């Protein structure tokens, strides 16, 4: 199985993550040309070698109408919308990714950044020349940003107006990253805990702590840490991309590394300012799992069904019951939950809260599984999702049931007829 692992020991920004993926392709110029053909209004991607601490990687320049704006912080979102934003860009924060707003580019920057609503962003994304699966992921990333901004600013999602993360270069970063990941199609994406930096940043609203409020909200549930580096290492766009795409965070798993990509920031630090992307083959996939189980004889069928639903909603990969004989010959059920080690505590608490058990047994397991991924195919019925599983010499393909059911209702067909027409093209 193909695995993609990100080393985020110096944080993450959208341009750095995208540059690290670009380095994984053999013909980078051809891939760069594909990015420039996506139809992002006014945007041109340009990549150049960059050296940090003796290591050479790629710095991705996103030019918007000929200028490199650079991603700014997601906390500088004014909601008065008078559009007289005279940002002289004198925000004196140290941004490890080159987003230091003194703009040492040899020209005056009195330009104004447009405030875009989620509807505006959706309209731009809707016009891009990308596969439907990519478009869906880009919109999902922006939906997470909108929810984070909503929570931070205390307004509804509909009232949110993106500032820096809604700028065209940020849209370009999210789109380019999503497109390159689509082309690589890893079966699993992992990452180290994210270094967010330390200290404070100065913005239009005042001095705020690192990580910035929107970034912190986006990284909820993600292992993060600060450190000796003072400044903002993880930007809102970087946080949103990691939260959306990474399946698990932790130390690097056992991998047979095939390629390594270095996505460079602009700032210089004692440590190399880069995101590293490892593309690897893990071979046939095995997973360390935990089996939790308890015997029950004092619950109604309704209560037991609800408990099982709670466990599944909490993320348990497998929940099932088996009839058993209890003490005093009472009929009962064996409730079994199979989960990942990091889910253990959540599942145990749910079992003790939602069932009548007074104890839960635990067994360590290894699970052999097929690599699973989802693709969207263009069909006579329009885009239809397809699930693909492979490994151990086996390959299976299965159309997404919800899509089949939708088409069947719309066309007045049976699901079997829809499958047959999809099979025949």
Secondary structure as GFF3:
##gff-version 3
##sequence-region A 1 425
A	DSSP	beta_strand	2	7	.	.	.	ID=ss1
A	DSSP	alpha_helix	14	22	.	.	.	ID=ss2
A	DSSP	alpha_helix	28	36	.	.	.	ID=ss3
A	DSSP	beta_strand	43	52	.	.	.	ID=ss4
A	DSSP	beta_strand	55	64	.	.	.	ID=ss5
A	DSSP	beta_strand	67	68	.	.	.	ID=ss6
A	DSSP	beta_strand	116	117	.	.	.	ID=ss7
A	DSSP	alpha_helix	118	126	.	.	.	ID=ss8
A	DSSP	alpha_helix	132	153	.	.	.	ID=ss9
A	DSSP	three_ten_helix	157	159	.	.	.	ID=ss10
A	DSSP	beta_strand	161	162	.	.	.	ID=ss11
A	DSSP	three_ten_helix	164	166	.	.	.	ID=ss12
A	DSSP	alpha_helix	168	184	.	.	.	ID=ss13
A	DSSP	beta_strand	188	191	.	.	.	ID=ss14
A	DSSP	beta_strand	194	195	.	.	.	ID=ss15
A	DSSP	beta_strand	197	198	.	.	.	ID=ss16
A	DSSP	beta_strand	200	203	.	.	.	ID=ss17
A	DSSP	beta_strand	206	209	.	.	.	ID=ss18
A	DSSP	alpha_helix	213	218	.	.	.	ID=ss19
A	DSSP	beta_strand	224	225	.	.	.	ID=ss20
A	DSSP	beta_strand	231	232	.	.	.	ID=ss21
A	DSSP	alpha_helix	236	245	.	.	.	ID=ss22
A	DSSP	beta_strand	248	249	.	.	.	ID=ss23
A	DSSP	beta_strand	256	264	.	.	.	ID=ss24
A	DSSP	beta_strand	274	281	.	.	.	ID=ss25
A	DSSP	beta_strand	285	296	.	.	.	ID=ss26
A	DSSP	alpha_helix	301	313	.	.	.	ID=ss27
A	DSSP	beta_strand	318	325	.	.	.	ID=ss28
A	DSSP	three_ten_helix	327	329	.	.	.	ID=ss29
A	DSSP	beta_strand	331	340	.	.	.	ID=ss30
A	DSSP	three_ten_helix	341	343	.	.	.	ID=ss31
A	DSSP	alpha_helix	344	354	.	.	.	ID=ss32
A	DSSP	beta_strand	361	369	.	.	.	ID=ss33
A	DSSP	beta_strand	371	379	.	.	.	ID=ss34
A	DSSP	beta_strand	382	391	.	.	.	ID=ss35
A	DSSP	beta_strand	394	399	.	.	.	ID=ss36
A	DSSP	alpha_helix	401	411	.	.	.	ID=ss37
A	DSSP	alpha_helix	415	423	.	.	.	ID=ss38
###
